[in-house]
């Protein structure tokens, strides 16, 4: 992935501040991290239910590598701002940029306490993407994904995709369906899958449009994004966690579906082609 001089200025770096409770380990941590990796909607019930120890992390100086990572995320944040401003303008709308928070171990979000075990997520309550960068080590070491700089770009673009859903009213419609109580768990699982696959599609659109403008992609970048998407497919997670697959309990989509919708976004570059809800909720 090629770097540019772009910086978005919408990144708040809370790493090294200390004072937060350190996340406790546990058998379910890995599974929770994978399931919530690409969390859509309002995750407050999950965020508030995870436990942590009473310890506190020490303040520390950010290393040069930490600072480089912060610059990289800031650059990616700007790429998202430019691309989505253009797309919204083309469709007669105004884009409002999200905030991006980098943290370690734990921090507070508008959706409750954010912990590193949850993986990157978007909180619609404060329109902020939360990322503990240590998750990418888990993604590579535990789930076998090929992790590159563009893997981070893809994950961020997916979470920004959830922000786009909030701006377009999709998140609110899904939450209204959930609160209505009129739909079965299986029905809502299908809605959740549609939500997640659409965010994958938006990430693909972002990759296409940004590369066309900035020329950021290098050989292997798209493959690394696909590797990450496939690694957190519901079928892959279930096989690793329980040894079998239960499709009715899918909430994020299979590995094949996640690849399919990301590539559809990348191949078309057209936000209008991403109606996953009509495809899945017949």
Secondary structure, 3 states (H helix, E strand, C coil): CCCCCCCCCCEEECCCCCCCECCCCCCCHHHHHHHCCCECCCCHHHHCCCCCCCCECCCCCCCHHHHHHHHHHHHHHHHHHHHHHHHHHHCCCCCCCCEEEECCCEEEECCEEEEHHHCCEEECCCCEEEECCCHHHHHHHCCCCCCCHHHHHHHHHHHHHHHHHHHHCHHHHHHHHHHHCCCCHHHHHHHHHHHHHHHHHHHHHHHHHHHHHHCCCCCCHHHHHHHHHHHCCHHHHHHHHHCCCCHHHCCCCCHHHHHHHHHHHHHHCCHHHCCHHHHHCC
